[in-house]
Amino acid sequence: MSTTRQQSRHPGLNLGHTDPGTHAAAESVLFGFWIFLMSDLVLFALLFATYAAQSQHGVAGGPTPHSLFELKNPFIETSLLLVSSFTFGMAALALKYRQDRLRLVGWLLVTFALGAGFVYLEGSDFVKYISEGHGPQRSGFLSSFFLLVGTHGLHVTSGLVWMLVMIVQLGVLGLTREVKMRLMRLAIFWHMLDVVWIGIFTFVYLFGAA
């Protein structure tokens, strides 16, 4: 029984060999968080389906994906998020193997900077489209575009706020079991946002500009 428990693994960061107590406590918590994330992915699936229909039949004489999108900023945004996933992975390694708060906070700050750059570029694109008269009220296509991409951007912003809170908690509380489990959930959340963005970049921008 105890052997099975020690060998149990769950999707995401596993602390089984370095902190068995936290690892065991995290199993049910992370399982519940995965269920929450699955419900969030259902929301994104609905937004993708709405965009797919509106981008083909809802342009209302306005701009089409091909005439509107440029790939420069989305490509940079994709790079920022992918690199931030790597830096969060380094933070996770610091959490698991080093128990080094300074190193962990350092990687979280780098991840925060990359995520903030992503949000800034996405916001700049939104301002540009709206200033050119291509706001969400212009057509069904633009409404679904702003809703899909904006919902993802709101998630990234929430992740950044969460990251700041964790940095403060690391400074005040240290590497307690509760703080570790919150970081484990944040890591899963952050990587999920990367996966969703790859879908947006491919489906919205690459297919749209083709």
Disulfide bonds with the S-S distance in Angstrom:
none
